[in-house]
């Protein structure tokens, strides 16, 4: 009998422990995922709140979404409306990243106070949900969408690298929120390529390889490399664009000219562990958790099968993948002396009565590289725009720093390379960083560089 009671107590204790563990897991999951569950378009409680959706506005107060006679209304201009669809979203739940879905609970005031509910009941008025003010600039976003190369797909992200504010997200192809879910809409139009597009970075990744070299051996700036246009190593060969022989070059010239041979050798010199450490310090293989949106994980290999995998990773090929938003964050960190800011999209949420329930504010993610290394990369990126591969990114009267990239997307070169550019304005009055990818835009990054130049110039005009 004593043994039976003992066993019963043990079973009871295990049941209690399991219950406590399950409760703890549930509480943690609700804390981390609750807002996402609440904003899911399949949440029937959203439609039963009886509240009218609140407004969504841009940084200047321009109304991006409102409710008129019970129907959701968006910008009248179709170009602007489509350009902002990736950011604003739609009420059909087609966008996985839009504010309409991500902040449905707030827009519909699903957690409104009892006093507000009773007040609306007694007054016979319909409650209105909270308003959401964004960091984006509608004019800038619409302009970038209007100059995006016709017939191409891709993405453009513009950030304030001092504050982390997202100023523009353009994803192509786009869609009209009035026709969300319509038969004529291309499925990939609902993919926000800024946040969800994982691309081979090509030579824009040389920023990371350069950072790894500087962080582990600052004297590498005094090293010279010999480029004959190609480098045959055990197990493979790496070539520079057009088989251009750059000759004997220092690291700055190799970066400005985007010398594959030099950066392949540099990756081999560093080794996988050092290269991976720097890549991960800058956010690769990181499960980013930002309050305003979900960002897909950029990827860097944790192991390689041989030398070929290592050297190709050093020039941003192989299995290396990055989102345009993350690339803009990396560039912003270089511009910000090594500090990477958390990107954010919502600057204020306020109830219909005017009570501010949330205020956005700049927040540093972490110091991803030393200020000394960052300053060297800043100079190299300036030289790339002044006299290297990124001269098309120049803006008259503005100090621009950047890096181009041509990313191979097929083993046999049967598909045009993706055209990349990432850079920033070196000016505290206009601290804007950008990442551009034009799918199958071709080698040389002309399309991406010219688009970036126009977009950053527009940011100065529209944002100030």
DRENDO-1510 file (C-alpha; in Angstrom, 1 decimal, always signed):
<recs>
REC; n; res; u; v; w
REC; 1; UNK; +0.0; +0.0; +0.0 .
REC; 2; UNK; +2.8; +2.4; +0.9 .
REC; 3; UNK; +4.5; +1.6; -2.4 .
REC; 4; UNK; +1.2; +2.3; -4.3 .
REC; 5; UNK; +0.8; +5.7; -2.5 .
REC; 6; UNK; +4.4; +6.5; -3.3 .
REC; 7; UNK; +3.8; +5.7; -7.0 .
REC; 8; UNK; +0.6; +7.7; -7.0 .
REC; 9; UNK; +2.4; +10.7; -5.6 .
REC; 10; UNK; +5.1; +10.4; -8.2 .
REC; 11; UNK; +2.6; +10.2; -11.0 .
REC; 12; UNK; +0.7; +13.3; -9.5 .
REC; 13; UNK; +4.0; +15.2; -9.3 .
REC; 14; UNK; +4.8; +14.4; -12.9 .
REC; 15; UNK; +1.3; +15.5; -14.0 .
REC; 16; UNK; +1.7; +18.8; -12.1 .
REC; 17; UNK; +5.2; +19.3; -13.6 .
REC; 18; UNK; +3.9; +18.6; -17.1 .
REC; 19; UNK; +1.0; +21.0; -16.6 .
REC; 20; UNK; +3.4; +23.7; -15.3 .
REC; 21; UNK; +5.7; +23.2; -18.2 .
REC; 22; UNK; +2.9; +23.2; -20.8 .
REC; 23; UNK; +1.5; +26.4; -19.2 .
REC; 24; UNK; +4.9; +28.0; -19.3 .
REC; 25; UNK; +5.3; +27.1; -23.0 .
REC; 26; UNK; +1.9; +28.3; -23.8 .
REC; 27; UNK; +2.5; +31.7; -22.0 .
REC; 28; UNK; +5.8; +32.1; -23.8 .
REC; 29; UNK; +4.3; +31.3; -27.2 .
REC; 30; UNK; +1.5; +33.7; -26.6 .
REC; 31; UNK; +3.9; +36.4; -25.6 .
REC; 32; UNK; +6.1; +35.9; -28.7 .
REC; 33; UNK; +3.4; +35.0; -31.3 .
REC; 34; UNK; +0.2; +36.5; -29.8 .
REC; 35; UNK; +0.2; +39.6; -32.0 .
REC; 36; UNK; +0.7; +37.4; -35.1 .
REC; 37; UNK; -2.2; +35.1; -34.1 .
REC; 38; UNK; -4.4; +38.1; -33.4 .
REC; 39; UNK; -3.7; +39.7; -36.7 .
REC; 40; UNK; -4.2; +36.5; -38.8 .
REC; 41; UNK; -6.9; +37.1; -41.4 .
REC; 42; UNK; -8.5; +33.8; -40.4 .
REC; 43; UNK; -9.1; +35.0; -36.9 .
REC; 44; UNK; -12.9; +35.2; -36.8 .
REC; 45; UNK; -12.7; +37.5; -33.8 .
REC; 46; UNK; -11.4; +40.3; -36.0 .
REC; 47; UNK; -14.6; +40.4; -38.0 .
REC; 48; UNK; -16.7; +40.3; -34.8 .
REC; 49; UNK; -15.2; +43.3; -33.0 .
REC; 50; UNK; -17.9; +45.7; -34.4 .
REC; 51; UNK; -15.1; +48.3; -34.8 .
REC; 52; UNK; -14.3; +50.2; -37.9 .
REC; 53; UNK; -10.7; +49.8; -39.0 .
REC; 54; UNK; -8.4; +52.7; -38.1 .
REC; 55; UNK; -6.4; +54.7; -40.5 .
REC; 56; UNK; -2.8; +54.0; -41.8 .
REC; 57; UNK; -0.7; +57.0; -42.6 .
REC; 58; UNK; +2.8; +57.7; -43.8 .
REC; 59; UNK; +5.5; +59.7; -42.0 .
REC; 60; UNK; +4.0; +63.0; -43.3 .
REC; 61; UNK; +0.4; +62.1; -42.4 .
REC; 62; UNK; -0.7; +61.1; -45.9 .
REC; 63; UNK; -3.5; +58.6; -45.6 .
REC; 64; UNK; -2.6; +55.3; -47.0 .
REC; 65; UNK; -5.6; +53.3; -45.9 .
REC; 66; UNK; -8.9; +54.4; -44.3 .
REC; 67; UNK; -12.6; +53.3; -44.1 .
REC; 68; UNK; -15.3; +55.0; -46.1 .
REC; 69; UNK; -18.9; +53.9; -45.8 .
REC; 70; UNK; -17.8; +50.6; -44.3 .
REC; 71; UNK; -15.4; +49.8; -47.2 .
REC; 72; UNK; -11.6; +50.0; -47.1 .
REC; 73; UNK; -10.2; +52.8; -49.2 .
REC; 74; UNK; -6.6; +53.2; -50.3 .
REC; 75; UNK; -4.6; +55.8; -52.2 .
REC; 76; UNK; -6.3; +57.1; -55.3 .
REC; 77; UNK; -3.2; +57.0; -57.5 .
REC; 78; UNK; -2.8; +53.4; -58.8 .
REC; 79; UNK; +1.0; +53.6; -59.0 .
REC; 80; UNK; +1.4; +54.8; -55.4 .
REC; 81; UNK; -1.3; +52.3; -54.2 .
REC; 82; UNK; +0.4; +49.3; -55.8 .
REC; 83; UNK; +3.9; +50.5; -54.7 .
REC; 84; UNK; +2.8; +50.6; -51.1 .
REC; 85; UNK; +0.9; +47.3; -51.1 .
REC; 86; UNK; +3.9; +45.4; -49.8 .
REC; 87; UNK; +4.0; +47.7; -46.8 .
REC; 88; UNK; +0.3; +48.5; -46.2 .
REC; 89; UNK; -1.1; +45.1; -47.2 .
REC; 90; UNK; -4.8; +44.4; -47.7 .
REC; 91; UNK; -7.9; +43.1; -45.8 .
REC; 92; UNK; -8.0; +39.8; -47.8 .
REC; 93; UNK; -4.9; +38.6; -46.0 .
REC; 94; UNK; -2.9; +38.0; -49.1 .
REC; 95; UNK; +0.1; +40.0; -47.9 .
REC; 96; UNK; +2.1; +38.2; -45.2 .
REC; 97; UNK; +3.9; +41.4; -44.2 .
REC; 98; UNK; +1.5; +44.3; -44.6 .
REC; 99; UNK; +0.3; +46.5; -41.8 .
REC; 100; UNK; -3.3; +45.6; -42.5 .
REC; 101; UNK; -2.7; +42.1; -41.4 .
REC; 102; UNK; +0.2; +42.5; -39.0 .
REC; 103; UNK; -1.6; +45.1; -37.0 .
REC; 104; UNK; -5.2; +44.0; -37.5 .
REC; 105; UNK; -5.7; +43.7; -33.7 .
REC; 106; UNK; -4.8; +47.4; -33.3 .
REC; 107; UNK; -6.6; +48.7; -36.4 .
REC; 108; UNK; -9.8; +46.9; -35.3 .
REC; 109; UNK; -9.2; +47.8; -31.6 .
REC; 110; UNK; -9.6; +44.2; -30.7 .
REC; 111; UNK; -8.3; +45.0; -27.2 .
REC; 112; UNK; -10.1; +48.3; -26.7 .
REC; 113; UNK; -10.9; +49.4; -23.2 .
REC; 114; UNK; -14.2; +48.6; -21.6 .
REC; 115; UNK; -14.9; +52.4; -21.2 .
REC; 116; UNK; -14.5; +52.9; -24.9 .
REC; 117; UNK; -16.8; +50.0; -25.7 .
REC; 118; UNK; -19.5; +51.1; -23.3 .
REC; 119; UNK; -19.2; +54.7; -24.5 .
REC; 120; UNK; -19.8; +53.6; -28.1 .
REC; 121; UNK; -22.7; +51.5; -27.0 .
REC; 122; UNK; -24.5; +54.2; -25.1 .
REC; 123; UNK; -23.8; +56.8; -27.8 .
REC; 124; UNK; -25.0; +54.6; -30.5 .
REC; 125; UNK; -21.8; +55.1; -32.5 .
REC; 126; UNK; -19.5; +52.6; -34.1 .
REC; 127; UNK; -16.1; +52.3; -32.5 .
REC; 128; UNK; -13.1; +53.1; -34.6 .
REC; 129; UNK; -9.9; +51.2; -34.3 .
REC; 130; UNK; -6.5; +52.7; -33.6 .
REC; 131; UNK; -4.6; +54.6; -36.2 .
REC; 132; UNK; -1.1; +53.5; -37.3 .
REC; 133; UNK; +1.5; +56.0; -38.4 .
REC; 134; UNK; +4.4; +54.6; -40.4 .
REC; 135; UNK; +8.0; +55.7; -41.0 .
REC; 136; UNK; +7.7; +55.2; -44.8 .
REC; 137; UNK; +7.4; +58.1; -47.2 .
REC; 138; UNK; +4.6; +57.6; -49.7 .
REC; 139; UNK; +6.0; +59.9; -52.3 .
REC; 140; UNK; +9.5; +58.3; -52.2 .
REC; 141; UNK; +8.0; +54.8; -52.4 .
REC; 142; UNK; +5.8; +55.7; -55.3 .
REC; 143; UNK; +8.6; +57.4; -57.1 .
REC; 144; UNK; +11.0; +54.4; -56.8 .
REC; 145; UNK; +8.3; +52.1; -58.1 .
REC; 146; UNK; +7.7; +54.4; -61.1 .
REC; 147; UNK; +11.4; +54.2; -62.1 .
REC; 148; UNK; +12.0; +50.5; -61.4 .
REC; 149; UNK; +13.1; +49.0; -64.7 .
REC; 150; UNK; +10.0; +48.0; -66.7 .
REC; 151; UNK; +9.4; +44.3; -67.0 .
REC; 152; UNK; +11.8; +43.3; -64.3 .
REC; 153; UNK; +11.3; +41.8; -60.8 .
REC; 154; UNK; +13.2; +42.8; -57.7 .
REC; 155; UNK; +13.3; +44.9; -54.6 .
REC; 156; UNK; +14.4; +48.3; -53.2 .
REC; 157; UNK; +14.9; +49.0; -49.5 .
REC; 158; UNK; +15.7; +52.5; -48.2 .
REC; 159; UNK; +16.7; +53.0; -44.5 .
REC; 160; UNK; +17.8; +55.8; -42.2 .
REC; 161; UNK; +21.0; +54.2; -41.0 .
REC; 162; UNK; +21.2; +56.4; -37.9 .
REC; 163; UNK; +17.7; +55.6; -36.7 .
REC; 164; UNK; +16.7; +52.4; -38.4 .
REC; 165; UNK; +13.5; +53.9; -39.9 .
REC; 166; UNK; +12.3; +52.2; -43.0 .
REC; 167; UNK; +11.7; +54.9; -45.5 .
REC; 168; UNK; +10.7; +52.8; -48.5 .
REC; 169; UNK; +10.1; +49.2; -49.4 .
REC; 170; UNK; +9.4; +48.4; -53.1 .
REC; 171; UNK; +8.8; +44.9; -54.3 .
REC; 172; UNK; +8.2; +44.0; -57.9 .
REC; 173; UNK; +5.9; +42.6; -59.2 .
REC; 174; UNK; +3.4; +44.4; -57.1 .
REC; 175; UNK; -0.4; +44.2; -56.8 .
REC; 176; UNK; -3.5; +46.4; -56.2 .
REC; 177; UNK; -5.0; +45.9; -52.7 .
REC; 178; UNK; -8.4; +46.5; -54.3 .
REC; 179; UNK; -7.8; +43.3; -56.3 .
REC; 180; UNK; -6.1; +41.2; -53.7 .
REC; 181; UNK; -6.8; +37.5; -54.4 .
REC; 182; UNK; -8.0; +38.3; -57.9 .
REC; 183; UNK; -7.4; +35.8; -60.7 .
REC; 184; UNK; -5.2; +38.2; -62.7 .
REC; 185; UNK; -2.7; +38.8; -59.9 .
REC; 186; UNK; +0.6; +37.0; -60.2 .
REC; 187; UNK; +1.2; +34.8; -57.1 .
REC; 188; UNK; +4.7; +36.1; -56.5 .
REC; 189; UNK; +3.2; +39.7; -56.3 .
REC; 190; UNK; +2.2; +38.9; -52.7 .
REC; 191; UNK; +5.8; +38.1; -51.8 .
REC; 192; UNK; +7.5; +41.1; -50.2 .
REC; 193; UNK; +10.9; +40.6; -51.8 .
REC; 194; UNK; +12.5; +43.2; -49.4 .
REC; 195; UNK; +11.7; +41.0; -46.4 .
REC; 196; UNK; +11.1; +37.5; -47.9 .
REC; 197; UNK; +13.3; +37.4; -51.0 .
REC; 198; UNK; +16.4; +35.3; -50.4 .
REC; 199; UNK; +18.9; +36.2; -53.1 .
REC; 200; UNK; +22.5; +35.1; -53.9 .
REC; 201; UNK; +24.3; +38.4; -53.1 .
REC; 202; UNK; +27.2; +38.1; -55.4 .
REC; 203; UNK; +29.9; +40.8; -55.0 .
REC; 204; UNK; +27.9; +43.0; -52.5 .
REC; 205; UNK; +28.9; +40.2; -50.1 .
REC; 206; UNK; +32.5; +41.4; -50.5 .
REC; 207; UNK; +31.6; +44.0; -47.8 .
REC; 208; UNK; +31.3; +41.1; -45.3 .
REC; 209; UNK; +34.5; +39.4; -46.6 .
REC; 210; UNK; +36.4; +42.6; -46.3 .
REC; 211; UNK; +35.0; +43.2; -42.8 .
REC; 212; UNK; +36.2; +39.7; -41.8 .
REC; 213; UNK; +39.7; +40.4; -43.1 .
REC; 214; UNK; +39.9; +43.7; -41.3 .
REC; 215; UNK; +38.5; +42.4; -38.0 .
REC; 216; UNK; +41.0; +39.5; -37.9 .
REC; 217; UNK; +44.0; +41.2; -39.3 .
REC; 218; UNK; +44.0; +45.0; -39.6 .
REC; 219; UNK; +47.4; +44.9; -41.4 .
REC; 220; UNK; +45.7; +43.3; -44.4 .
REC; 221; UNK; +45.3; +46.8; -45.8 .
REC; 222; UNK; +49.0; +46.7; -46.5 .
REC; 223; UNK; +48.8; +43.4; -48.4 .
REC; 224; UNK; +49.0; +43.2; -52.2 .
REC; 225; UNK; +47.4; +40.6; -54.5 .
REC; 226; UNK; +48.1; +39.5; -58.0 .
REC; 227; UNK; +45.2; +39.0; -60.4 .
REC; 228; UNK; +45.8; +37.6; -63.9 .
REC; 229; UNK; +42.0; +37.5; -64.5 .
REC; 230; UNK; +41.6; +34.0; -63.2 .
REC; 231; UNK; +42.9; +31.8; -60.4 .
REC; 232; UNK; +43.1; +28.1; -60.6 .
REC; 233; UNK; +43.1; +26.3; -57.3 .
REC; 234; UNK; +42.9; +22.7; -56.2 .
REC; 235; UNK; +39.4; +21.6; -57.3 .
REC; 236; UNK; +38.4; +24.6; -59.4 .
REC; 237; UNK; +38.9; +28.0; -60.9 .
REC; 238; UNK; +37.6; +31.5; -60.2 .
REC; 239; UNK; +37.6; +34.3; -62.8 .
REC; 240; UNK; +37.0; +38.0; -62.8 .
REC; 241; UNK; +34.3; +39.6; -64.8 .
REC; 242; UNK; +35.2; +39.5; -68.5 .
REC; 243; UNK; +38.5; +37.8; -67.5 .
REC; 244; UNK; +39.9; +41.2; -66.7 .
REC; 245; UNK; +43.4; +41.0; -65.3 .
REC; 246; UNK; +43.7; +43.6; -62.6 .
REC; 247; UNK; +47.4; +43.0; -62.1 .
REC; 248; UNK; +49.1; +43.7; -58.7 .
REC; 249; UNK; +46.5; +45.4; -56.5 .
REC; 250; UNK; +46.1; +46.5; -53.0 .
REC; 251; UNK; +42.9; +45.7; -51.1 .
REC; 252; UNK; +41.2; +49.0; -51.7 .
REC; 253; UNK; +41.7; +48.8; -55.5 .
REC; 254; UNK; +40.6; +45.1; -55.5 .
REC; 255; UNK; +37.4; +46.2; -53.7 .
REC; 256; UNK; +36.7; +49.1; -55.9 .
REC; 257; UNK; +37.3; +47.0; -59.1 .
REC; 258; UNK; +35.4; +44.1; -57.5 .
REC; 259; UNK; +38.2; +41.6; -58.1 .
REC; 260; UNK; +37.0; +38.1; -57.7 .
REC; 261; UNK; +40.4; +36.6; -57.7 .
REC; 262; UNK; +41.6; +38.8; -54.8 .
REC; 263; UNK; +38.5; +38.1; -52.7 .
REC; 264; UNK; +38.6; +34.4; -53.4 .
REC; 265; UNK; +42.1; +34.3; -52.2 .
REC; 266; UNK; +41.1; +36.5; -49.2 .
REC; 267; UNK; +38.4; +34.0; -48.3 .
REC; 268; UNK; +40.9; +31.1; -48.5 .
REC; 269; UNK; +43.3; +33.1; -46.4 .
REC; 270; UNK; +40.7; +33.7; -43.7 .
REC; 271; UNK; +39.2; +30.2; -43.6 .
REC; 272; UNK; +35.6; +29.3; -43.1 .
REC; 273; UNK; +35.5; +29.8; -39.3 .
REC; 274; UNK; +36.7; +33.4; -39.4 .
REC; 275; UNK; +34.5; +34.3; -42.4 .
REC; 276; UNK; +31.5; +32.6; -40.8 .
REC; 277; UNK; +32.1; +34.4; -37.5 .
REC; 278; UNK; +32.0; +37.8; -39.1 .
REC; 279; UNK; +29.0; +36.9; -41.3 .
REC; 280; UNK; +27.1; +35.7; -38.3 .
REC; 281; UNK; +28.1; +38.8; -36.3 .
REC; 282; UNK; +26.5; +40.8; -39.1 .
REC; 283; UNK; +23.3; +38.8; -38.9 .
REC; 284; UNK; +23.6; +35.8; -41.2 .
REC; 285; UNK; +22.0; +32.6; -39.8 .
REC; 286; UNK; +20.2; +34.9; -37.3 .
REC; 287; UNK; +16.5; +34.6; -36.5 .
REC; 288; UNK; +15.8; +38.3; -36.5 .
REC; 289; UNK; +12.8; +39.3; -34.3 .
REC; 290; UNK; +11.6; +42.8; -35.0 .
REC; 291; UNK; +8.3; +44.1; -33.7 .
REC; 292; UNK; +7.0; +45.5; -37.0 .
REC; 293; UNK; +7.7; +42.7; -39.4 .
REC; 294; UNK; +9.2; +39.3; -39.9 .
REC; 295; UNK; +12.5; +39.1; -41.8 .
REC; 296; UNK; +13.6; +35.9; -43.4 .
REC; 297; UNK; +16.9; +34.5; -42.3 .
REC; 298; UNK; +19.9; +35.2; -44.5 .
REC; 299; UNK; +22.2; +32.2; -44.8 .
REC; 300; UNK; +25.9; +31.5; -44.7 .
REC; 301; UNK; +27.3; +28.0; -44.8 .
REC; 302; UNK; +28.2; +26.5; -41.4 .
REC; 303; UNK; +30.4; +23.9; -43.2 .
REC; 304; UNK; +32.0; +23.4; -46.6 .
REC; 305; UNK; +32.9; +20.3; -48.6 .
REC; 306; UNK; +36.1; +21.8; -50.0 .
REC; 307; UNK; +38.1; +24.8; -51.0 .
REC; 308; UNK; +35.8; +25.6; -53.9 .
REC; 309; UNK; +32.8; +26.1; -51.6 .
REC; 310; UNK; +34.9; +28.4; -49.4 .
REC; 311; UNK; +36.3; +30.7; -52.1 .
REC; 312; UNK; +33.0; +31.0; -53.9 .
REC; 313; UNK; +31.3; +31.9; -50.5 .
REC; 314; UNK; +33.9; +34.7; -50.1 .
REC; 315; UNK; +32.5; +36.4; -53.3 .
REC; 316; UNK; +28.9; +35.9; -52.3 .
REC; 317; UNK; +28.1; +32.8; -54.5 .
REC; 318; UNK; +27.5; +29.2; -53.6 .
REC; 319; UNK; +24.9; +28.7; -50.8 .
REC; 320; UNK; +25.1; +32.3; -49.5 .
REC; 321; UNK; +21.7; +34.0; -49.4 .
REC; 322; UNK; +20.6; +37.4; -48.2 .
REC; 323; UNK; +17.4; +39.5; -48.1 .
REC; 324; UNK; +17.5; +43.1; -49.6 .
REC; 325; UNK; +16.5; +44.5; -46.2 .
REC; 326; UNK; +19.3; +42.7; -44.4 .
REC; 327; UNK; +21.8; +43.9; -47.1 .
REC; 328; UNK; +20.6; +47.5; -46.4 .
REC; 329; UNK; +21.1; +46.9; -42.7 .
REC; 330; UNK; +24.7; +45.7; -43.2 .
REC; 331; UNK; +25.5; +48.7; -45.4 .
REC; 332; UNK; +23.8; +51.0; -42.8 .
REC; 333; UNK; +26.0; +49.4; -40.1 .
REC; 334; UNK; +29.1; +50.3; -42.1 .
REC; 335; UNK; +27.9; +53.9; -42.6 .
REC; 336; UNK; +27.0; +54.0; -38.8 .
REC; 337; UNK; +30.6; +53.2; -37.7 .
REC; 338; UNK; +29.8; +49.5; -37.1 .
REC; 339; UNK; +26.5; +49.8; -35.2 .
REC; 340; UNK; +23.5; +48.0; -36.9 .
REC; 341; UNK; +20.2; +49.6; -36.1 .
REC; 342; UNK; +17.0; +47.6; -35.7 .
REC; 343; UNK; +14.7; +48.4; -38.7 .
REC; 344; UNK; +11.3; +49.7; -37.7 .
REC; 345; UNK; +8.2; +50.7; -39.6 .
REC; 346; UNK; +5.6; +51.9; -37.0 .
REC; 347; UNK; +6.2; +55.3; -35.4 .
REC; 348; UNK; +3.0; +55.6; -33.5 .
REC; 349; UNK; -0.3; +53.8; -32.7 .
REC; 350; UNK; -3.1; +55.9; -31.2 .
REC; 351; UNK; -6.7; +55.0; -30.3 .
REC; 352; UNK; -9.6; +57.0; -31.7 .
REC; 353; UNK; -9.7; +59.0; -28.5 .
REC; 354; UNK; -6.1; +60.1; -29.1 .
REC; 355; UNK; -4.4; +57.9; -26.5 .
REC; 356; UNK; -1.0; +56.8; -27.8 .
REC; 357; UNK; -0.5; +53.1; -27.1 .
REC; 358; UNK; +2.8; +52.8; -28.8 .
REC; 359; UNK; +5.6; +55.0; -29.9 .
REC; 360; UNK; +8.5; +53.8; -32.1 .
REC; 361; UNK; +12.0; +54.8; -31.3 .
REC; 362; UNK; +15.5; +54.0; -32.6 .
REC; 363; UNK; +17.1; +51.0; -31.2 .
REC; 364; UNK; +20.6; +49.5; -31.9 .
REC; 365; UNK; +20.7; +45.8; -32.7 .
REC; 366; UNK; +24.4; +45.5; -31.8 .
REC; 367; UNK; +27.9; +46.6; -32.8 .
REC; 368; UNK; +28.6; +44.3; -35.7 .
REC; 369; UNK; +32.2; +45.5; -36.4 .
REC; 370; UNK; +34.7; +47.9; -34.9 .
REC; 371; UNK; +34.5; +51.6; -35.8 .
REC; 372; UNK; +38.0; +51.3; -37.2 .
REC; 373; UNK; +37.1; +48.5; -39.6 .
REC; 374; UNK; +33.9; +50.4; -40.6 .
REC; 375; UNK; +35.8; +53.5; -41.4 .
REC; 376; UNK; +38.2; +51.6; -43.8 .
REC; 377; UNK; +35.2; +50.0; -45.6 .
REC; 378; UNK; +33.6; +53.4; -45.8 .
REC; 379; UNK; +36.6; +54.7; -47.7 .
REC; 380; UNK; +36.7; +51.7; -50.0 .
REC; 381; UNK; +33.0; +52.0; -50.8 .
REC; 382; UNK; +33.5; +55.7; -51.6 .
REC; 383; UNK; +36.3; +54.8; -54.0 .
REC; 384; UNK; +34.1; +52.2; -55.6 .
REC; 385; UNK; +31.6; +54.9; -56.5 .
REC; 386; UNK; +34.3; +57.5; -57.4 .
REC; 387; UNK; +36.4; +55.4; -59.7 .
REC; 388; UNK; +35.4; +51.7; -59.5 .
REC; 389; UNK; +32.5; +49.6; -60.6 .
REC; 390; UNK; +29.8; +51.8; -59.0 .
REC; 391; UNK; +30.3; +55.1; -60.8 .
REC; 392; UNK; +26.8; +55.0; -62.1 .
REC; 393; UNK; +25.6; +55.5; -58.5 .
REC; 394; UNK; +27.1; +59.0; -58.2 .
REC; 395; UNK; +24.8; +61.9; -57.3 .
REC; 396; UNK; +26.0; +65.4; -58.2 .
REC; 397; UNK; +27.2; +67.3; -55.1 .
REC; 398; UNK; +26.6; +64.3; -52.8 .
REC; 399; UNK; +29.2; +62.0; -51.2 .
REC; 400; UNK; +27.9; +58.5; -52.1 .
REC; 401; UNK; +29.6; +55.2; -51.0 .
REC; 402; UNK; +28.5; +51.8; -52.4 .
REC; 403; UNK; +29.2; +48.4; -53.9 .
REC; 404; UNK; +27.9; +46.6; -57.0 .
REC; 405; UNK; +27.2; +43.0; -57.4 .
REC; 406; UNK; +26.4; +40.6; -60.2 .
REC; 407; UNK; +25.0; +37.3; -58.8 .
REC; 408; UNK; +25.0; +34.1; -60.8 .
REC; 409; UNK; +21.7; +32.3; -60.6 .
REC; 410; UNK; +22.6; +29.3; -62.8 .
REC; 411; UNK; +25.5; +26.9; -63.0 .
REC; 412; UNK; +25.8; +27.1; -66.8 .
REC; 413; UNK; +25.3; +30.9; -67.1 .
REC; 414; UNK; +22.1; +30.2; -69.1 .
REC; 415; UNK; +20.2; +32.8; -67.0 .
REC; 416; UNK; +21.2; +36.4; -66.7 .
REC; 417; UNK; +22.8; +37.5; -63.5 .
REC; 418; UNK; +20.9; +39.4; -60.8 .
REC; 419; UNK; +22.0; +43.0; -60.7 .
REC; 420; UNK; +22.8; +44.3; -57.2 .
REC; 421; UNK; +23.8; +47.6; -55.7 .
REC; 422; UNK; +24.0; +48.6; -52.0 .
REC; 423; UNK; +25.3; +51.9; -50.7 .
REC; 424; UNK; +24.6; +55.0; -48.7 .
REC; 425; UNK; +24.8; +58.8; -48.5 .
REC; 426; UNK; +27.7; +59.9; -46.4 .
REC; 427; UNK; +26.0; +62.9; -44.8 .
REC; 428; UNK; +24.5; +63.2; -41.3 .
REC; 429; UNK; +21.8; +65.4; -42.7 .
REC; 430; UNK; +20.7; +62.7; -45.1 .
REC; 431; UNK; +21.7; +59.4; -43.5 .
REC; 432; UNK; +20.1; +57.0; -46.0 .
REC; 433; UNK; +21.2; +53.5; -47.0 .
REC; 434; UNK; +19.8; +51.5; -49.9 .
REC; 435; UNK; +19.8; +48.0; -51.2 .
REC; 436; UNK; +18.6; +47.2; -54.8 .
REC; 437; UNK; +18.3; +43.9; -56.6 .
REC; 438; UNK; +17.0; +43.7; -60.2 .
REC; 439; UNK; +16.4; +40.0; -61.0 .
REC; 440; UNK; +18.2; +39.0; -64.2 .
REC; 441; UNK; +19.3; +42.6; -64.6 .
REC; 442; UNK; +22.5; +41.5; -66.2 .
REC; 443; UNK; +26.2; +41.8; -65.4 .
REC; 444; UNK; +27.8; +45.1; -64.5 .
REC; 445; UNK; +24.9; +46.2; -62.2 .
REC; 446; UNK; +24.0; +49.1; -64.4 .
REC; 447; UNK; +20.3; +48.9; -63.8 .
REC; 448; UNK; +20.7; +48.6; -60.0 .
REC; 449; UNK; +23.3; +51.3; -59.7 .
REC; 450; UNK; +21.3; +53.9; -61.7 .
REC; 451; UNK; +18.1; +53.0; -59.9 .
REC; 452; UNK; +19.9; +53.5; -56.5 .
REC; 453; UNK; +21.3; +56.9; -57.6 .
REC; 454; UNK; +17.8; +58.1; -58.6 .
REC; 455; UNK; +16.2; +56.7; -55.4 .
REC; 456; UNK; +18.7; +58.2; -53.0 .
REC; 457; UNK; +18.5; +61.6; -54.8 .
REC; 458; UNK; +14.7; +61.3; -54.4 .
REC; 459; UNK; +15.1; +60.5; -50.7 .
REC; 460; UNK; +16.9; +63.8; -50.2 .
REC; 461; UNK; +14.0; +65.6; -52.0 .
REC; 462; UNK; +11.1; +63.9; -50.4 .
REC; 463; UNK; +12.3; +63.1; -46.9 .
REC; 464; UNK; +14.8; +65.9; -46.5 .
</recs>
